[in-house]
Amino acid sequence: MIIVLKPNATQEQAQEILNKIEAAGLKPLYMPGVERIVLGALGDERILQKLHLDGFPCVETVKPILTKYKMVSREVQAHDTVVRFGNASIGGDKFAVIAGPCSVESEQQLLSVAEVVKQHGAVALRGGAYKPRTSPYDFQGMGVEGLKLLKLANERLNLPTVSEVMEVGQMDDICQYVDCLQIGARNMQNYALLKAVGESGKPVLLKRGLSATIEELLLAAEYIYDAGNPNIVLCERGIRTFETATRNTLDLNAVAYLKQRSHLPVVVDPSHGTGVRELVIPLSRAAVAVGADGIIVESHLNPAEALSDGHQALTGGMFEQLMQEIKPFVEAAGRTL
């Protein structure tokens, strides 16, 4: 439920209502705005109705939150959230590009690609230390040693890092070495993990599940937010359909829809969304045009020798081309790189 107070309402009057909400066993929300204070109450609708909050003289309107997801909804917060980690920010006036290899393979491999993507405008470095692979015989990542290399890259290049956490038991290590936690598509509905990253307070990049609906993605974000962490970036990374020409079907409809329904920033992963190196640049241009706040792409200086996803990784030259080709689209959208 959203409670909009009158323009002359005081903080003391707002606190009185918040106390009543909390005393009823509900979750109170305090959202002061420029012109007026907005309050929220989350919980059993039957209890909410019995509070008769519209009877307070300072209350202008009371309206229910119609969506199942509450705190990530634009009904609760009209302005866009900007998520910051290190010196990077996702959302707002800047279009963010996160880039790096699918897997951390060695110090030389990671630092060399990190230098290239930073040189051409990437704001953060992605790299997998733990790799969820379809086959148990494929490269599974370097683990903690990979995390240490990500930390090294950050220290040398001042480039904040993003890496995937796969299970609750990895949380202590990854929080020690990485700036932003990634929840991969296969773990989007791993609710114990969502609660753990929510309790960590670390910024989270939440990828849409392989066959997840948009509402399921937003409800997964709600788990993280409800656990106390509002620093969430949503990621459209393609969904599984009947089409086999590309690895996945990149659902750009979802980006525009998410921007309307949620205040959280949205990025697009055209690397996994297509699985085809030559399609990453045109789909990145499309992501900018449809309103995404950024992209996360895979880049490797020698894709032929990559231990994972080399077929969709951009070479150094292609990454430079990507940044040049999206620039006019970013400017047309009223943003900067």
NORFENQUI-V815398 format. One record per residue. N is the residue number from 1. RES is the residue in three letters. SS is DSSP state (H for helix, E for strand, - for the rest). BURIAL is b if it has 16 or more other ideal C-beta (glycine too) atoms within 10 Angstrom, else e. D_LAST is the distance of its C-alpha to the last C-alpha in Angstrom with 1 decimal. Layout:
[[N RES SS BURIAL D_LAST] [N RES SS BURIAL D_LAST]]
//
This chain:
[[1 MET - b 37.7] [2 ILE E b 35.8] [3 ILE E b 37.7] [4 VAL E b 36.5] [5 LEU E b 38.4] [6 LYS - e 39.6] [7 PRO - e 37.7] [8 ASN - e 40.5] [9 ALA - b 40.6] [10 THR - e 40.7] [11 GLN H e 39.2] [12 GLU H e 42.8] [13 GLN H b 43.3] [14 ALA H b 40.1] [15 GLN H e 41.3] [16 GLU H e 44.7] [17 ILE H b 43.2] [18 LEU H b 41.0] [19 ASN H e 44.2] [20 LYS H b 46.0] [21 ILE H b 43.3] [22 GLU H e 43.3] [23 ALA H e 47.1] [24 ALA - e 47.2] [25 GLY - e 45.4] [26 LEU - b 42.1] [27 LYS E e 38.6] [28 PRO E b 37.6] [29 LEU E b 34.1] [30 TYR E e 33.3] [31 MET E b 30.3] [32 PRO E e 30.7] [33 GLY - e 28.8] [34 VAL - e 28.5] [35 GLU - e 31.5] [36 ARG - e 33.5] [37 ILE E b 33.9] [38 VAL E b 33.4] [39 LEU E b 35.2] [40 GLY E b 35.3] [41 ALA E b 38.0] [42 LEU E b 37.7] [43 GLY - e 40.8] [44 ASP - e 43.9] [45 GLU H e 43.9] [46 ARG H e 47.7] [47 ILE H e 47.5] [48 LEU H b 44.9] [49 GLN H e 47.1] [50 LYS H e 50.0] [51 LEU H b 48.2] [52 HIS - e 48.4] [53 LEU H b 45.4] [54 ASP H e 45.6] [55 GLY H e 48.8] [56 PHE - b 47.1] [57 PRO - e 47.4] [58 CYS - b 43.8] [59 VAL E b 42.4] [60 GLU E e 41.1] [61 THR E e 40.3] [62 VAL E b 40.4] [63 LYS E e 38.8] [64 PRO - e 38.5] [65 ILE - b 35.2] [66 LEU - e 35.9] [67 THR - b 33.5] [68 LYS - e 34.5] [69 TYR - b 31.3] [70 LYS - b 31.4] [71 MET - b 29.0] [72 VAL - b 25.9] [73 SER E b 26.9] [74 ARG - e 25.7] [75 GLU - b 29.4] [76 VAL - b 29.2] [77 GLN - b 25.8] [78 ALA - e 24.3] [79 HIS - e 21.1] [80 ASP - e 18.1] [81 THR - b 18.1] [82 VAL - b 15.2] [83 VAL E b 16.0] [84 ARG E e 15.5] [85 PHE E b 16.7] [86 GLY - b 16.9] [87 ASN - e 13.9] [88 ALA E b 11.6] [89 SER E b 11.2] [90 ILE E b 11.2] [91 GLY E b 11.6] [92 GLY - e 11.4] [93 ASP - e 8.9] [94 LYS E b 5.7] [95 PHE - b 5.2] [96 ALA E b 6.5] [97 VAL E b 8.0] [98 ILE E b 11.5] [99 ALA E b 13.6] [100 GLY E b 17.1] [101 PRO - b 20.7] [102 CYS - b 22.7] [103 SER E b 25.3] [104 VAL - b 25.6] [105 GLU - b 28.4] [106 SER - e 28.9] [107 GLU H e 27.6] [108 GLN H e 27.1] [109 GLN H b 25.4] [110 LEU H b 22.9] [111 LEU H b 22.2] [112 SER H e 21.8] [113 VAL H b 19.2] [114 ALA H b 17.4] [115 GLU H b 17.3] [116 VAL H b 16.0] [117 VAL H b 13.0] [118 LYS H b 12.1] [119 GLN H e 12.7] [120 HIS - b 10.2] [121 GLY - b 7.2] [122 ALA - b 8.7] [123 VAL - b 9.0] [124 ALA E b 12.5] [125 LEU E b 15.4] [126 ARG E b 17.5] [127 GLY - b 21.2] [128 GLY E b 24.4] [129 ALA - b 27.4] [130 TYR - b 29.5] [131 LYS - b 29.4] [132 PRO - e 31.2] [133 ARG - e 32.7] [134 THR - e 34.8] [135 SER - e 37.4] [136 PRO - e 39.0] [137 TYR - e 39.4] [138 ASP - e 35.7] [139 PHE - e 33.7] [140 GLN - b 33.3] [141 GLY - b 30.9] [142 MET - b 31.7] [143 GLY - e 31.9] [144 VAL H e 32.0] [145 GLU H e 31.7] [146 GLY H b 28.4] [147 LEU H b 27.2] [148 LYS H b 28.4] [149 LEU H b 26.4] [150 LEU H b 23.2] [151 LYS H e 24.2] [152 LEU H b 25.0] [153 ALA H b 21.5] [154 ASN H b 20.0] [155 GLU H e 22.5] [156 ARG H e 22.1] [157 LEU H b 18.4] [158 ASN - e 17.3] [159 LEU - b 15.3] [160 PRO E b 16.3] [161 THR E b 18.0] [162 VAL E b 18.7] [163 SER E b 22.1] [164 GLU E b 24.6] [165 VAL - b 27.7] [166 MET - b 30.6] [167 GLU - e 33.4] [168 VAL H e 34.4] [169 GLY H e 36.2] [170 GLN H b 33.0] [171 MET H b 31.4] [172 ASP H e 32.8] [173 ASP H b 31.6] [174 ILE H b 28.1] [175 CYS H b 27.6] [176 GLN H e 28.8] [177 TYR H b 26.3] [178 VAL - b 23.1] [179 ASP - b 20.5] [180 CYS E b 19.9] [181 LEU E b 22.6] [182 GLN E b 22.2] [183 ILE E b 25.0] [184 GLY - b 25.5] [185 ALA H b 26.8] [186 ARG H e 30.3] [187 ASN H b 30.3] [188 MET - b 28.8] [189 GLN - b 32.3] [190 ASN - b 33.5] [191 TYR H e 34.4] [192 ALA H e 35.7] [193 LEU H b 32.4] [194 LEU H b 30.4] [195 LYS H b 32.7] [196 ALA H b 32.4] [197 VAL H b 28.6] [198 GLY H b 29.0] [199 GLU H e 31.5] [200 SER H b 29.4] [201 GLY - e 26.8] [202 LYS - b 24.1] [203 PRO E b 20.8] [204 VAL E b 21.3] [205 LEU E b 19.5] [206 LEU E b 22.2] [207 LYS E b 22.5] [208 ARG - b 24.6] [209 GLY - b 28.0] [210 LEU - e 29.2] [211 SER - e 31.4] [212 ALA - b 30.3] [213 THR - e 30.2] [214 ILE H b 27.4] [215 GLU H e 29.9] [216 GLU H b 30.7] [217 LEU H b 27.0] [218 LEU H b 26.9] [219 LEU H b 30.3] [220 ALA H b 29.1] [221 ALA H b 26.3] [222 GLU H b 29.1] [223 TYR H b 31.1] [224 ILE H b 28.4] [225 TYR H b 28.0] [226 ASP H b 31.7] [227 ALA - e 32.2] [228 GLY - e 30.3] [229 ASN - b 26.7] [230 PRO - b 24.2] [231 ASN - b 21.1] [232 ILE E b 20.6] [233 VAL E b 17.8] [234 LEU E b 19.2] [235 CYS E b 18.6] [236 GLU E b 20.0] [237 ARG - b 21.1] [238 GLY - b 23.8] [239 ILE E b 27.4] [240 ARG - e 30.7] [241 THR - e 32.5] [242 PHE - e 35.3] [243 GLU - e 33.0] [244 THR - e 33.3] [245 ALA - e 31.4] [246 THR - b 28.3] [247 ARG - b 28.1] [248 ASN - b 27.1] [249 THR E e 26.3] [250 LEU - b 22.7] [251 ASP - b 23.3] [252 LEU H b 20.5] [253 ASN H e 23.1] [254 ALA H b 22.7] [255 VAL H b 19.0] [256 ALA H e 20.0] [257 TYR H b 23.2] [258 LEU H b 21.8] [259 LYS H b 19.4] [260 GLN H e 22.7] [261 ARG H b 24.9] [262 SER E b 23.0] [263 HIS - b 20.8] [264 LEU - b 19.2] [265 PRO E b 15.6] [266 VAL E b 15.7] [267 VAL E b 14.0] [268 VAL E b 15.4] [269 ASP - b 17.0] [270 PRO H b 17.7] [271 SER H b 19.4] [272 HIS H b 22.2] [273 GLY H b 22.0] [274 THR H b 23.3] [275 GLY - b 24.6] [276 VAL - e 24.3] [277 ARG H b 22.0] [278 GLU H e 22.0] [279 LEU H b 20.9] [280 VAL H b 17.7] [281 ILE H b 15.6] [282 PRO H e 17.2] [283 LEU H b 17.1] [284 SER H b 13.3] [285 ARG H b 13.1] [286 ALA H b 15.6] [287 ALA H b 14.0] [288 VAL H b 11.1] [289 ALA H b 14.0] [290 VAL H b 16.2] [291 GLY - b 14.0] [292 ALA - b 12.8] [293 ASP - b 10.5] [294 GLY E b 9.4] [295 ILE E b 11.4] [296 ILE E b 13.7] [297 VAL E b 15.1] [298 GLU E b 18.0] [299 SER E b 18.1] [300 HIS - b 21.3] [301 LEU - b 22.4] [302 ASN - e 25.8] [303 PRO H b 25.7] [304 ALA H e 29.4] [305 GLU H e 30.3] [306 ALA - b 28.0] [307 LEU - b 30.1] [308 SER - b 28.3] [309 ASP - b 26.3] [310 GLY H b 26.0] [311 HIS H e 26.4] [312 GLN H b 23.0] [313 ALA - b 21.0] [314 LEU E b 18.8] [315 THR - b 20.1] [316 GLY H b 18.1] [317 GLY H e 18.2] [318 MET H b 17.2] [319 PHE H b 14.1] [320 GLU H b 13.1] [321 GLN H e 14.1] [322 LEU H b 12.1] [323 MET H b 8.7] [324 GLN H e 10.4] [325 GLU H e 11.8] [326 ILE H b 9.1] [327 LYS H e 7.1] [328 PRO H e 10.1] [329 PHE H b 10.4] [330 VAL H b 7.1] [331 GLU H e 8.4] [332 ALA H e 11.8] [333 ALA - b 11.1] [334 GLY - e 10.4] [335 ARG - b 7.0] [336 THR E e 3.8] [337 LEU - b 0.0]]
//
